[in-house]
Amino acid sequence: MADFGGGLLTRRTPALTVVVVSQCIAVAVLGTIVAATGAWRESGPQLWYAVAAGLVGPVAMLAFYKALALGPMGVVSPLGSLGVAVPVGVGLLLGERPGLVQVAGILVAVVGVVLAGGPQLRGAPVQRQAVLLTLLAAFGFGAVMALIAEASTTVTGLFLALFVQRVTNVAAGGTALYVSARRGGPVLPAADEGGARPLWRSLPVLAFVGLADVAANGTYALAARSGPVTVAAVLASLYPVVTALAARGFLRERLRGVQAAGAGLALVGTLLLATG
């Protein structure tokens, strides 16, 4: 849902601004939680994983937005979901060996996720830059999942890790936004669209985007700690299915046949993972 909300906001507001403002709200909330729970006491060298995740995340997100702008979206979106290969590979390197049913579930779910993105098999040729940017974004998204799972060993430590990650996000994104502004890039919506006023009206949605992203990272880290990383990573990669269904429910967008089939396969894969 965070991707769906962020995608809607970037139709009128520059992507960098959406990233920075939503993550600033997340920093404020997480900072309060860290102070209230005493999580700041759980600092240690493992937090460098959170710093790395905070640096990789904005790069991946901006690469993904740029790839979407170059299009076609029907190619970019499914390719972006292939980042699941990174945490799955990490799990296998750590010695995890999923059972036969789980392997089948992983394969079915990944195929379902790719199809749910609505892959475009015909039409204009895809620019090489769009493909390279999408693969960079996919690797970055997968790397963030793998890094944040290693950034803490306790629940309170996870709060601190997520806080450090978001502070790094804001620092990296804010720097990029400043450089973009210095070069004449847009920071606010266009003047004929209201300037700063739409941004103020969008604060509740920006808060939802930032906090939903935190919740996604946090629940994945907990799942990876309590079960196989390979299974948790595949389940966490189902977001294109959620995005497609949200577009259908809120925007009344019609699902293409391939997207509906992908959602069904993703559900079957999830059931196989759960029963395996």
C-alpha positions, 0 to 999 in steps of 0.5 A, a space after each residue: 500500500 505504501 507503493 500505491 500511495 507513493 505512486 499517486 502522490 508522485 503524479 503531482 508532487 516531485 518524487 524526491 519531495 514525496 520521499 523526503 517528506 514521508 520519511 521525515 514523518 517516519 523519523 519523527 514517529 520512530 524517534 518518539 518510539 525509540 525515546 519512549 522504549 529506551 531502544 537507543 541503548 541497543 546501539 552497536 556495530 549491527 546498526 551499520 546494516 541500517 545505515 547501508 539500507 538507508 543509503 541504498 533505499 533512496 537510490 533504488 526508489 529514484 531509479 525505479 521512478 526514473 525507469 517508470 518515467 522512461 517506460 513502458 510501465 508494463 515492463 518496468 513494474 514486473 522487472 522491479 519485483 525480481 529484487 526478491 532474488 537478493 534476500 532469497 540468495 542470502 538465505 540460501 547462502 546462510 544454509 537454508 534449504 526449503 522443502 519441495 512444497 516451499 520451493 514450488 510455492 516460491 516459484 509459483 509466487 514469484 511468477 504470480 508477482 511478475 504477472 500481477 505487474 501486468 507485463 507488456 509483451 508487445 509494443 514499443 521497444 524498451 530503452 536499455 536505460 530503462 531496463 538497467 535502471 529497473 534492474 538497479 532498483 530491483 537489486 536495491 529493494 532486495 538489498 534493503 530487505 537483506 540488510 534490515 534483517 541483519 540490523 537488529 536482534 531484538 524488537 526494541 533494537 529493530 525500532 532503533 535500526 528502523 530509526 537509523 535507516 530513516 534518518 539516513 534516508 532523509 539525509 541522502 534524499 534531502 541532499 539529492 533534493 537540494 542538489 536537484 533544486 540548485 540545478 533548477 529541478 522542481 521541489 513543489 507541485 507546479 504553480 498552476 496546481 497550487 504550489 505548496 498547498 497540495 503538499 500540505 493537504 497531502 500530509 495525511 497520505 504522506 504520513 501513511 506512505 512513510 509509516 506503511 513503509 516502516 511497517 513493511 520493513 519491520 514486519 519483514 525483519 521480524 519474519 526473517 528472524 522467526 522463520 526462513 529468510 527465503 519464505 519471508 522474502 517471497 511473501 514480502 515481495 507480493 506488493 505488486 499484487 496489493 498495488 494492482 488490487 488497490 488500483 482496482 478498488 480505489 481507482 476503479 482500474 480494470 485488471 488485465 487478464 494476465 494481472 488477475 491470473 498473476 494475483 491468483 498464482 501469488 495466492 496459490 504460492 502463498 498457500 503452498 509456502 504456508 503449508 510447506 
